[in-house]
Amino acid sequence: MVRSTRRAPEEEFDEHIIDTDITDEMSSSYIEYAYSVIYSRAIPDARDGLKPVQRRTLYTMDDLNLRPDRGHVKSARVVGEVMGRLHPHGDGAIYDALVRLVQPWSMRLPLVDGHGNFGSSDDPPAAMRYTECRMDASAVAMTASIDEDTVDFRPNYDGRETEPSVLPAALPNLLVNGASGIAVGMATNIAPHNLIEIVQALRHLIDHPGADLDDLMKFVPGPDLPTGGKIVGLDGIRDAYATGNGSFRMRATARIENVTPRRRGIVVTELPYNVGPEKVIEAIKKLVQSKKLQGISDLKNLTDRHKGLNLVIEVKSSFHPEALLDQLYRLTPMETSFGINAVALVDGQPRTLGLQEMLTVFLHHRYDVVRRRTSFRRRKAAERLHLVDGLLVAILDLDEVIQLIRGSDDRAQARTRLTSVFDLSDLQADYILDLQLGRLTKFSRLELEKEAEQLRATIDELDANLADDALLRSVVGDELDEIAQQFGTPRRTVLLEAAGQAVTAAAPMEVADDPCWVLLSATGLLARTSDDSPLGEVGRRAKHDTIVAAVRTTARAQIGLVTSAGRVRRLSVVEIPSIPPTSSAPHLQGGVPLRELVHLDDRPLTLMTFDDDGPGLALGTRAGVIKRVKPDHLSNRDEWDLMTLADGDEVVGAAPLHTGHEQLAFVTSDAQLLRFDASVVRPQGRSGGGVAGVKLADDAKVVAFGVLRDVEHAHVVSVAGSTDALPGTQTGSVKVSPMDIYPAKGRATGGVRCQRLLKGESGLILAWVGDGSPIGCATSGSPVELPEPTERRDASGVPAAQPLLAVAGPVSLLPGSHPTVQH
């Protein structure tokens, strides 16, 4: 038993002792503590994806007007405001939450813009008195329309102020930025995702409320971590999306290259989520000292603010870097696991949610926010219209109104006489009495009539949205598209079905020089076949990830990678992982991201072989320049130029010529298509800058270039939309048409129109020209269904199911050939 000392209400100074059973007291206190931790500290709300301290921080910054167009303020000021007004749990916890909202390696989309030392993945931040902060534009989207009665408010801890129970949250923060927290008896751990992919899934769920998990995973194939890297093995991701619980392996991004003229090494450019370079360096040093890891001659951390992560591991000459890299993955944090436990608050209760449930909860929240905002704006418009109608009545009989007011003894009498004579309400009468004389003009009357007309139109539109759920859902979908265009970024994390074949310590020359195909996919994966299968069979193995380039070669040969900078980079085929003969993974199983083999500052376009026979390559640039070149095989260099580009220009397409009499085709941003014979273009040396290929209108640019061998079976794909939008954020309208409906014209002319632009479409955002039937691919690697070809040259497009990452031709082409591609 315990004794609790309490004062009775009637005995102000006398003690009143109550005996309480210790079991009941401990049980009650523990439940209250657990409830407080779960609901007020550790578990995020499924609607806005924020914990209470994060929500209070963003709301306080919004209330202080610390917007992106204002200057930074001391972090200590924000922390003090949050602690004093809304969150009395200590300044350390508040500042820790604020710091996380700033860090780009913790948040896929940071919500706070920090100025100063906010730490790194290994080091803590500076004290709050040294750092400054303000809202990021993404945080403004989280709090937008909070003053329009979109969410409920509740009293703060002392009842003197109110705070929002949830933010309006225009972006799906729970999935985009993830969450982690440990409560009493439960925990949550949700991985970050790509905003564009999440918005695509939400749009699909708006149009198809009954969509199942397989449908949604076409848009959201897996997490997209802030630090990039690779995710190896997708089974655990699907389990997590289905049940809310699962795990996956994260792997660092590394490539093998010459780090000194005589020594090869491993260059690590991306680490798993929540793993810092110092942790990896410490693990490697311990393994080397204990002689569990051999073959490392030096380890350098060349990471800086401009180049990002850069760990250089020099390998001793007698060791093979591939085998050493495999050991690093097994023995160090360069490969680690992430366990998903998607627990969030739904209707005030902690629940474990799958992907579909998290998306549905967010959509229902947005429906409620938009409905409440629409009702608020409708009410405000009706109130304003009421006042404008009263003012118009007064202006029509202005002399009588003035005489009536001047003849009144006081304001109350004037109000009464206005309401009775002109049949006005008290609000209208008060508004007229408060009116300035400068508004009583003929011009003001015209303004008021125009305003009244606009208000009635606004009210009708808002009433329509409130009456029709389909219109309301359309508004939510359009706003999500705007969010994706404003804040969306390309995917950083590569998804791999399996780890690929580990490289043993055998020398590369022990690999048989068997025939094979080398494949480049739309999502940037590189792989080679393990046999000499027909290319059509290879295409079926990777049917969900469009193959944009394929060359036939042998395992010990070398090939070239052509880039948008007009350069070719040498690749050793033996270093490219071999895919299994029966792979059917969503991505090339065992394929390796291209950036692990070569460091590129530009965009990869296609693959080529170093064949001395044949007429060489054709390259088309953004500025409409065409060049034919036969690339020399410079055996003493790993990289060399194919053409000299003008400042600001880049290569948009490249493909091999087989006869020199193929057709060359350009498509421009103003929907013009030009094709002409390749024989009219004179071949040039590597230093040549090319000749004029297509005549461009003002502000137009080339969006696609390709080589056509069979015009009768070639096609054109064009996608129109807003050219100012971020690539991959808008679906656009897609048109497919046969190439033979467009007449051939002379080189350096303007071409003919290939698509009619609709209202809101400023030009073509993507196009493709090539042989065979086109194949579309989304950013996730999933296929995108293209419309049926149309014979009308000036036809407009039809809306695509989702944004296109790339379009390519069929891979079942003749040996030695490969498709052209446009990203």
VEXSE-419272 format. One record per residue (C-alpha): residue in one letter; x, y, z. Coordinates in steps of 0.02 Angstrom, whole numbers, plus 50000, padded with zeros to 5 digits. Each point is the difference from the previous one (the first is absolute). Example, Ala and Ser with C-alpha at 12.3 -4.5 7.8 and 13.67 -1.06 7.14 Angstrom:
// VEXSE-419272
a506154977550390s500695017249967
END
This chain:
// VEXSE-419272
m500005000050000v500535018049968r499365015850078s499535014449888t499945017150085r498635011049928r499085015150063a498134998750016p499045014549919e499195005250164e501634998850098e501185012849928f501374997350128d499634982850072e500824984749919h498874986049940i500874983149977i499264987149881d500624981949998t500254993449821d500484982549944i501755000849922t499514988149859d498575011149945e501075015750015m501434992749896s498804993149869s499105016549982s501595010349992y500834988349874i498485000449885e499965019050006y501865000749962a499874987649857y498515009449928s500965016450008v501534992849913i499004991649862y498825014249960s501005015450046r501804995949957a500554984649902i498704994549872p499585010849848d498265003649937a499634990649840r499215015449922d501445012450004g501394987850048l500585011150143k500314997350183p499285013250118v501695008850024q500265001149811r498245006249971r500165013150136t501675005849930l499325002649825y498425008350064t501015011950110m501145004649855d498475003249892d499225010550137l501635010050015n499955002449810l501734992249978r499684996449816p501274996549862d499945018249942r500485006350173g501684999850085h500634986250113v499795001850188k500944991850143s499474982150031a499965004150186r498595012349968v498944986849912v500384987150135g499535012350136e498355004549917v499544981749977m500454995450178g499155015050079r498394999049902l499674982049949h501294986950048p500615000550182h501184985049986g501715008249999d500985009749872g501174985449957a498614989149930i499285014649900y501675004749925d500384981949954a498344999149907l500375016649914v501734994249947r499304984249920l498775010449898v501505009249926q501164985549957p499894994149818w500814983350044s498614996650125m498505007049905r499614995949819l499175017249991p500655011650138l498675011150077v501125013150082d501355010649916g501505000850116h501465011950003g501554994750095n500714983650062f498584987650012g501204985350014s500304985549883s499584981549997d501434997650125d500125016450096p498745009150110p499395017549958a500595016050079a499045007050147m498365008749963r500745017150040y501184998149851t498794993949866e498595008749908c498454993549913r498415004249905m498634990249913d500394991249839a498775001349856s499464982150037a499525005150177v498915013949928a499094986349904m499754990750164t499185015050085a499115007549848s498195005350031i500134996350186d499105016650032e498514994749893d499184988350126t500784984849918v500514991050161d499414999450180f500895009650137r500154994850181p500605008750160n501864999750036y500734992950160d499455014850110g498405004349908r500555017749957e500244996849813t499454987649869e501014988849885p499524989649847s499654981750031v500704996549826l500715010449858p499105001549832a501514991249921a499915002749812l501404987349976p500004981750060n501335002750132l499844983350091l500574990049848v501145013249922n501055003550155g499644984450099a499984999550190s500854991650147g499604999750184i499984989050154a498495000750114v499494989250148g499654982549938m500085004849816a501125008449871t499885006849825n501244999949856i499445005549827a501195002349853p500025015749892h499304999249823n500055009949839l498715013949994i499644998149814e499674981450018i498885002550152v498995013449908q499804988549851a499324986450115l498835012450083r499355005949832h499704981949950l499104996950165i498895015349970d499464993249832h499944981850057p499534999250186g500014981049995a501804998549936d500944985550080l501824999350057d500664993749834d499235014949911l500765012350125m501724992049993k500075003949814f500175018050058v500914997250166p501214985549972g500955003650161p500735013150118d501095014149934l501285004150134p500745017650023t501774993249988g499694990049841g500894983249997k499184983749950i498624989150071v500374981649972g498544987950004l498215005749976d499024986250088g500145008550169i499375016349926r498434991749934d499704991950170a500165017050082y498805008149876a498754985950027t500064998350190g500955015050066n501464989050056g501504994749897s501845003149971f501215002949857r501885001149975m500835016649962r501665000249909a501265013749967t500345006249824a501814996649951r500984998949840i501714992949958e501205011549909n501835005149989v500335010850154t501855002149954p500904996949835r500554982850063r498704994950126r498154996249994g498805003650140i498215000950061v499135016949999v498465000950113t498805014149952e498404995250093l499714991250166p498474991550074y498715010750088n500555005650174v501784993749974g501385013150005p501744998749922e500885000350168k499044984550052v500594990949843i501805006150021e500044994250181a499324982849953i501294998049861k501435005150115k499484987350131l499894986249870v501715004349929q500805000750174s499264983150046k500574993149830k498234994849955l500115011049846q501535000249889g500475008749838i499735018250050s501525011249983d499205016750042l498335007850047k499595018349966n498455010150040l499905013449865t498225005150041d499615018549986r498495011549981h500165001749812k500394982349940g499074990950137l500484983150071n501644993349932l500894985750089v501514993449905i500624982750047e501664995749916v500234981449964k501674991250000s500574994549829s499934981450043f498165000750050h498455001449892p498885015050040e498414990549956a500334986750132l500505013050129l498415010049967d498974984450031q500874998050169l499675018150044y498144997349968r499994984850114l501085006550142t499675018750013p498495011750009m500175002549812e498564987749997t498705000050137s498164996650025f498505011450027g498504993250093i498325007849956n498725000950140a498685012049934v499105005350158a499055016449997l498505008150084v498344998049909d498495008150082g501025001550159q500464981650006p501714992249957r499844988349851t501194990249890l499695005649821g500414993249829l500355010649848q498195000749942e499395004850173m501275014050020l499545007149830t498144998650037v500145008750169f500945014549920l498755001649858h498525000350120h500895013550099r500265010449843y498184997549949d499475006650170v501235014749992v499455005249825r498164998150045r500195010850155r501055012749905t498705000749862s498615002950126f501025013750085r500375008949836r498184998249947r499445007750164k501235014349984a499495003349819a498165000150049e500355012250142r500955011549883l498644998949868h498725004650132l500975016050040v500305004149816d498154998249961g499585011950141l501305012549939l499304999349824v498285004250069a500735014950091i500945006549846l498434999149892d499105011950120l501545008950064d499205017150027e498584992650102v501234989650104i501055015350041q498465010350043l499344986050110i501654998550094r500185018850022g498225001050068s500304986750133d500395004650181d501284986250026r500754984349921a498694988450072q498595010349924a500905000849833r500194981150000t498164997550041r499435011949864l501154992049869t499354982550038s498185005549991v500085011549849f501154989749889d499614982850070l501804997050054s500704988850136d500915006950152l501664994149926q499675009149837a499465015650091d501555000250110y501114997349847i499195015049913l500225010850155d501854995350007l500255003549816q501245013349944l499325013849887g501344995949872r499104983749959l498405009049950t500485002949817k499404993749833f501594990049977s499764991850168r498284994549947l500704991449846e501314991650108l498684994050121e498904993049862k501504990649929e500464993650173a498224994250031e500004990549836q501664991650043l499394995550174r498434991849931a501064989949878t501164994950142i498544994750109d499254989749858e501684991249974l500234996650185d498214993750015a500334988249855n501554993150086l499064997450162a498554991449913d501044988349892d501274988450083a500814996649831l500415018549979l500685000650176r501134985149966s500575008449839v500525015550099v501014989050119g500834991249854d500465016349913e500755006950160l501044984250021d500655002249823e500545017750044i500894993650155a500934986949898q500525012949870q500605012150134f500934988150115g500254983849904t501764993749964p500634984849905r500204983550090r501654998150093t499944982050060v500214985649877l498894984850028l500764983049965e499054983650005a501574990650054a501785004050044g500714993649837q501384987849981a501435002950120v501675001849915t501284987450060a501875002350010a500234992349828a500885011149875p498895007949866m500924990649863e499364983650075v498275004849938a499644991649834d499895012049853d498254994149956p498755010049896c498785010650100w498895015249995v500305015650106l498405008950051l499655017550066s498295002850080a498955015750016t500295000550188g501895000349976l500454981850030l501344991249899a500104981149978r500604986749879t499244983549952s500814983950054d499684992049831d499825004749817s498115000350001p499035009149864l499705018050050g498134997350001e500204987050138v501085012150099g498655013349986r498704988350073r501124997050152a499945018550045k498275003849934h499565011950143d501535011249980t500165006549824i501664996049917v500605015949917a501644993549927a500684982749959v501604994849912r500634982849952t501794996650056t501074987450096a500364998450185r501825006049991a499705013949874q499835018650029i498545011149953g499665018650002l498705010450093v499445015549904t499475014750109s499065016249977a501645009750009g500504992649833r501284988450077v500284981250000r500554990750157r500844983049990l499234985550099s500684982550030v498624987349970v500744987950129e499675012750139i498145000649959p498964987550102s499224985749906i498104997850014p499254982650024p499354991549842t498195000350062s499915016750091s498295008150007a500295012850137p499215017349995h501775006449974l501474991249919q500384986750130g501845001350045g500195015849898v501125013550068p499655018850003l501045008449866r500745012350124e500874985650089l501054996549847v500375017649938h499875017450072l498915010549885d499565018350011d498884998549848r498594988849939p500294982749922l499204998149828t500484983549920l501304986249984m501184996749855t501324987649947f501725004449934d499734992749827d501145006849864d498744995449865g498445009949963p499585018549979g500075004050188l498795009950108a498735013849973l499775012750139g498675013550017t500115014650124r498795010950096a500405014849886g499564990149842v501774995349945i500304983349913k501664990849988r500604983849923v501584993450079k501004984149997p500714999150176d501824995250006h500494986450122l501245009450110s500794985450091n501015011250115r498515009850069d498444995650100e498985014949940w500035011449847d498925012349903l498874995349856m499585017949951t500315017950051l498445007850077a499565018350009d499775007850172g498364994450077d499694986549870e499884981350032v499704983949904v498194994050014g500144984249896a501314988449924a499884984049899p501104989849883l499875000449811h500084983649907t499945005449818g500175018850005h498335001949907e498824999150149q498785013950039l500435012650137a498575008050098f499855014850118v498525004850110t499975017550077s499155007250153d498765009849892a499364983349928q500935000549834l500704984149920l501344999549866r500744984749916f501294998849862d501254987849926a501624996950095s500985000349839v499825019149990v501055001850159r501864999349967p501004989950130q501185010150109g501454996250116r499854999750189s500425018450017g498655005649879g498495009650063g498714993049879v498845009149880a498255007450010g498724986250014v498345008650033k499475018249995l499335005250171a498735013550037d500335012850136d500104991950173a499794982549925k501204985750030v500224981949946v499194987350115a500354984149899f501184993449866g500044982849923v500594989149857l498704990849894r500404984749895d498224995349953v498885015249983e498464989649958h500074991650171a500705014650101h498985010450124v500015016950085v499525002650183s499735017850061v499485005850174a499335017750022g499895009550163s500705014850095t501835002249956d500305009150165a499534984950106l501274988350080p500334984949887g499044984750058t498695009650099q498635001949869t499154987049893g499705011149849s499044994949845v500784986249896k499844997449813v500654985249900s500045000949810p500854990449857m501535008449927d499494997849818i498615013150014y501345013450018p500845004849835a501895000749987k500735017349977g501715007649977r501305001850136a499975016350101t498155003249963g498595002250125g499064983649982v498124997250021r498855000150151c499854983450089q498785004350142r498705013350035l500275008250169l498505002150115k499625013950122g501264999850142e501314990849895s501495011049959g500974987149900l500664982249990i500824993850159l500564983349928a500054991449830w500694984449915v500284994649821g500564982649952d499664983449916g498634988450057s498625002450127p500455011350148i500074994550181g499745012250146c500804999450171a499615009350162t501245006550129s499714984350103g500484988849853s498224994049975p499255000249824v498865014149943e498654995949875l500105011249846p498495004649893e499644992249831p500875008449851t499035013449908e500155004349816r499655018550030r501565010850000d499175014650092a499054989750128s500165004050185g500574987450129v499044990150130p500405000650188a501304987350054a499694988350146q501565006550089p501555010449961l501214992449875l501844998050043a500504993549829v499374992549837a500954986849903g499724988449854p499854981250010v501594990750043s499654985749880l501055007849862l501324992649884p501674994950081g501215014350014s498645013350004h499255008750148p498525011650033t500065018750017v499335008150156q499355016650061h499935004450186
END
